[in-house]
C-alpha cells in the first residue's frame, strides 16, 4: 500500500531506524491528537517506514495485546499501542501501559523494537515515559478550517520542555517545535476495514470489562455492608445470593471479600 512521509520527517525516521539497527537500541515515540484527527493513520505510516514488515498484527489495543506482541515479535519490529479508543478513560488505561513499559523495558531493548503509543494527549502519559523513555512526539491537529492531515514533530528536548511547561493547561505552544508543520495523507498501511473491525471489537471488550469491574466492586461493597454493619453471617449471605437465583459464593469467598478486599 502506498503512503506519504513528509520530507521534513523522512530523514529523521531514517536516522532513528539506523540507530536502532546499528547501535543496539530501542525507540519509543508518541502520536497524539484529538479524536478523528488521523493520529492512528499517521502512526501506521511511521511504523511502515521504520519496519517494512509492519502489519495489522502489530497494532495492539490494550496492555495484554501489547505485552504479548513485545514478547513474540521479531527484532526490529514496530509495534503500535493504539489507545485512542479509550480516550474517555485515558489515565486509567495508561496505568496498564506504564506498567507494561516498565516491566518490559529490558526486553524491548534486547529486541531492538520501535514502539509507537497513540493516545488523545501526550500530557496524560506517565512522567517518566513522557520525559525520558519516549524520544519524540508527533502532535496531530486540525487546521482552523477543520481539515485533517497536519502534525508537528517535537524532538526530545522540545518534548520535555513541552511536557513541563504545558501540562497544567494542556498547551502545545510552549515551546514551539523547531520544525515547521508537516503533512500526511489519509493512507492506511494496513487494511482499513480490518483495522476498524479490530478496534471496535477491542472497544466492546474494554467496555464489558469496565462494567464487570464496577459491578464486582458494588457487589463487594454490599457484602461488606451486610457483614460488618448488619451482622449478617457469611453463610446467610451465601444463601441470600442463591435465593436471588444468582451464582452462589462460598463462605470462603465471602470471607475473602470482607477480610481481604475481594475474590
C-alpha positions as CSV (number, residue, x, y, z in Angstrom):
1,X,0.0,0.0,0.0
2,X,1.3,3.5,-0.9
3,X,1.8,6.1,1.8
4,X,3.4,9.5,2.1
5,X,6.0,10.7,4.5
6,X,6.7,14.4,4.9
7,X,10.2,15.3,3.6
8,X,10.9,17.0,6.9
9,X,10.2,13.8,8.9
10,X,11.6,11.2,6.5
11,X,15.3,11.8,7.2
12,X,14.6,11.8,10.9
13,X,12.9,8.4,10.7
14,X,15.8,7.1,8.6
15,X,18.2,8.2,11.3
16,X,16.1,6.6,14.0
17,X,16.0,3.3,12.0
18,X,19.8,3.3,11.6
19,X,20.4,3.9,15.3
20,X,18.2,1.1,16.5
21,X,19.6,-1.4,14.0
22,X,23.3,-0.5,14.2
23,X,23.7,0.8,17.8
24,X,21.7,-1.9,19.6
25,X,18.9,0.4,20.9
26,X,15.2,0.6,21.0
27,X,12.9,3.6,20.4
28,X,9.6,4.9,21.8
29,X,7.6,7.6,20.1
30,X,4.2,9.2,20.9
31,X,1.5,10.2,18.5
32,X,-1.3,12.3,20.0
33,X,-4.3,14.3,18.8
34,X,-8.0,14.8,19.0
35,X,-10.5,12.1,18.2
36,X,-10.8,11.8,14.4
37,X,-7.7,13.9,13.7
38,X,-6.0,10.9,11.9
39,X,-3.3,10.1,14.5
40,X,-3.8,6.3,14.1
41,X,-3.3,6.7,10.3
42,X,-0.1,8.7,10.8
43,X,1.2,6.2,13.3
44,X,0.7,3.4,10.8
45,X,2.7,5.3,8.2
46,X,5.6,6.0,10.6
47,X,5.5,2.3,11.6
48,X,5.7,1.2,8.0
49,X,8.7,3.4,7.4
50,X,10.5,2.1,10.4
51,X,9.5,-1.5,9.9
52,X,8.9,-2.5,6.2
53,X,7.3,-5.8,7.5
54,X,4.8,-3.9,9.7
55,X,1.3,-5.4,9.5
56,X,-2.0,-5.3,11.3
57,X,-0.9,-8.0,13.8
58,X,1.5,-5.4,15.3
59,X,-1.3,-3.0,16.2
60,X,-2.4,-3.5,19.8
61,X,-5.5,-2.1,21.6
62,X,-4.8,-2.9,25.2
63,X,-1.9,-3.7,27.5
64,X,-2.3,-7.5,27.3
65,X,-2.0,-7.5,23.5
66,X,0.9,-5.1,23.8
67,X,2.8,-7.4,26.2
68,X,2.2,-10.5,24.0
69,X,3.3,-8.7,20.9
70,X,6.6,-7.5,22.5
71,X,7.4,-11.0,23.7
72,X,6.7,-12.7,20.4
73,X,7.6,-10.2,17.6
74,X,10.8,-10.3,15.6
75,X,13.8,-8.0,16.1
76,X,13.4,-4.5,14.7
77,X,9.6,-4.7,14.6
78,X,7.5,-1.6,15.1
79,X,4.5,-2.1,17.5
80,X,1.7,0.4,17.8
81,X,-0.2,0.6,21.0
82,X,-3.4,2.4,19.9
83,X,-5.1,3.7,23.0
84,X,-7.3,6.3,21.1
85,X,-10.4,4.2,21.6
86,X,-10.1,4.6,25.4
87,X,-10.0,8.4,25.2
88,X,-12.8,8.8,27.8
89,X,-10.7,7.0,30.3
90,X,-7.1,7.7,29.1
91,X,-5.5,8.0,32.5
92,X,-6.9,4.7,33.8
93,X,-6.0,2.7,30.6
94,X,-2.5,4.3,30.6
95,X,-1.8,2.9,34.1
96,X,-1.7,-0.6,32.4
97,X,0.5,0.8,29.6
98,X,3.0,2.3,32.0
99,X,3.3,-0.9,34.0
100,X,3.9,-2.8,30.8
101,X,6.6,-0.5,29.6
102,X,8.4,-0.7,32.9
103,X,8.2,-4.4,33.1
104,X,9.3,-5.0,29.5
105,X,11.9,-2.2,29.2
106,X,14.8,-4.6,29.1
107,X,13.1,-6.9,26.7
108,X,12.3,-4.0,24.4
109,X,15.9,-3.0,24.2
110,X,17.1,-6.6,23.6
111,X,14.7,-7.0,20.7
112,X,15.6,-3.5,19.4
113,X,11.9,-2.6,19.0
114,X,10.2,0.5,17.7
115,X,7.2,1.4,19.9
116,X,4.6,3.9,19.0
117,X,2.0,4.9,21.6
118,X,-1.2,6.5,20.2
119,X,-3.3,8.4,22.6
120,X,-5.5,11.5,22.9
121,X,-3.0,13.7,24.6
122,X,0.7,13.4,25.4
123,X,0.1,15.1,28.8
124,X,-1.7,12.1,30.1
125,X,1.4,9.9,29.7
126,X,3.3,9.0,32.8
127,X,6.0,11.5,33.7
128,X,8.9,9.0,33.4
129,X,7.9,7.9,29.9
130,X,6.9,11.4,28.7
131,X,10.2,13.0,29.8
132,X,12.8,10.2,29.5
133,X,11.6,7.0,27.8
134,X,9.9,8.5,24.7
135,X,12.1,10.1,22.1
136,X,9.8,12.4,20.3
137,X,6.2,13.5,19.9
138,X,4.1,13.7,16.7
139,X,1.2,16.1,17.6
140,X,-1.7,15.7,15.1
141,X,-4.1,18.6,14.9
142,X,-7.0,20.1,12.8
143,X,-6.4,23.2,10.8
144,X,-8.5,26.3,11.5
145,X,-10.8,25.2,8.7
146,X,-11.3,21.9,10.4
147,X,-9.2,19.9,7.9
148,X,-7.0,16.8,8.8
149,X,-3.6,16.0,7.6
150,X,-1.3,18.2,9.8
151,X,1.1,17.5,12.6
152,X,4.1,18.9,14.4
153,X,7.2,17.0,15.3
154,X,8.6,17.7,18.8
155,X,12.1,16.2,19.2
156,X,13.5,15.0,22.5
157,X,14.4,18.3,24.2
158,X,11.4,20.3,22.9
159,X,9.1,17.4,24.0
160,X,10.5,17.5,27.6
161,X,10.0,21.3,27.8
162,X,6.5,21.0,26.3
163,X,5.5,18.5,29.0
164,X,6.9,20.5,31.8
165,X,5.5,23.9,30.6
166,X,2.3,22.9,29.0
167,X,0.9,20.1,31.1
168,X,-1.0,22.3,33.5
169,X,-3.2,23.8,30.7
170,X,-2.6,21.2,28.0
171,X,-0.9,23.9,26.0
172,X,1.2,22.8,22.9
173,X,2.6,26.3,22.2
174,X,5.5,26.5,24.7
175,X,8.0,25.8,23.4
176,X,7.3,25.8,19.8
177,X,8.7,23.0,17.7
178,X,12.0,23.7,15.9
179,X,10.4,22.2,12.8
180,X,7.6,23.6,10.6
181,X,4.3,22.0,10.3
182,X,4.2,18.6,8.5
183,X,1.6,17.0,6.3
184,X,0.3,13.4,6.0
185,X,-2.4,11.9,3.8
186,X,-5.3,9.6,4.7
187,X,-3.5,6.5,3.6
188,X,-3.7,3.4,5.7
189,X,-0.8,1.0,5.5
190,X,-3.0,-2.0,6.7
191,X,-6.4,-3.0,5.6
192,X,-8.7,-0.2,6.8
193,X,-11.8,-2.4,7.3
194,X,-9.9,-5.0,9.2
195,X,-8.3,-2.3,11.4
196,X,-11.7,-0.7,12.1
197,X,-13.2,-4.1,13.0
198,X,-10.3,-5.0,15.4
199,X,-10.6,-1.6,17.0
200,X,-14.4,-1.9,17.5
201,X,-14.0,-5.4,19.0
202,X,-11.4,-4.1,21.4
203,X,-13.7,-1.2,22.4
204,X,-16.6,-3.6,23.1
205,X,-14.4,-5.9,25.2
206,X,-13.0,-3.0,27.1
207,X,-16.5,-1.6,27.9
208,X,-17.7,-5.0,29.1
209,X,-14.6,-5.4,31.2
210,X,-15.0,-2.0,32.8
211,X,-18.7,-2.7,33.6
212,X,-17.8,-6.1,35.1
213,X,-15.2,-4.4,37.4
214,X,-17.7,-1.8,38.5
215,X,-20.4,-4.4,39.2
216,X,-17.9,-6.5,41.2
217,X,-17.0,-3.5,43.3
218,X,-20.6,-2.8,44.0
219,X,-21.2,-6.4,45.0
220,X,-18.2,-6.5,47.3
221,X,-19.3,-3.2,48.9
222,X,-22.8,-4.6,49.6
223,X,-21.4,-7.8,51.1
224,X,-19.1,-5.8,53.4
225,X,-22.0,-3.6,54.5
226,X,-24.2,-6.7,55.3
227,X,-21.4,-8.5,57.1
228,X,-19.9,-5.6,59.2
229,X,-22.9,-3.3,59.8
230,X,-25.9,-5.5,59.7
231,X,-24.1,-8.6,61.2
232,X,-25.3,-11.0,58.6
233,X,-23.2,-14.2,58.7
234,X,-21.2,-15.4,55.6
235,X,-23.4,-18.5,55.3
236,X,-26.6,-16.3,55.3
237,X,-25.1,-14.0,52.7
238,X,-24.3,-17.0,50.6
239,X,-27.9,-18.3,50.9
240,X,-29.4,-15.0,50.1
241,X,-27.4,-14.7,46.9
242,X,-28.7,-18.2,45.9
243,X,-32.2,-17.0,46.7
244,X,-31.7,-14.3,44.1
245,X,-31.1,-17.0,41.5
246,X,-27.5,-15.9,41.0
247,X,-24.3,-18.0,41.2
248,X,-23.6,-18.6,44.8
249,X,-20.5,-17.6,46.6
250,X,-18.9,-20.0,49.1
251,X,-18.3,-18.9,52.7
252,X,-14.5,-18.8,51.9
253,X,-15.1,-16.4,49.0
254,X,-17.3,-14.2,51.2
255,X,-14.6,-14.2,53.9
256,X,-12.0,-13.1,51.3
257,X,-14.3,-10.2,50.4
258,X,-14.9,-9.0,53.9
259,X,-11.3,-9.6,55.1
260,X,-9.0,-9.2,52.1
261,X,-11.0,-6.9,49.8
262,X,-12.3,-9.3,47.1
263,X,-12.1,-12.5,45.2
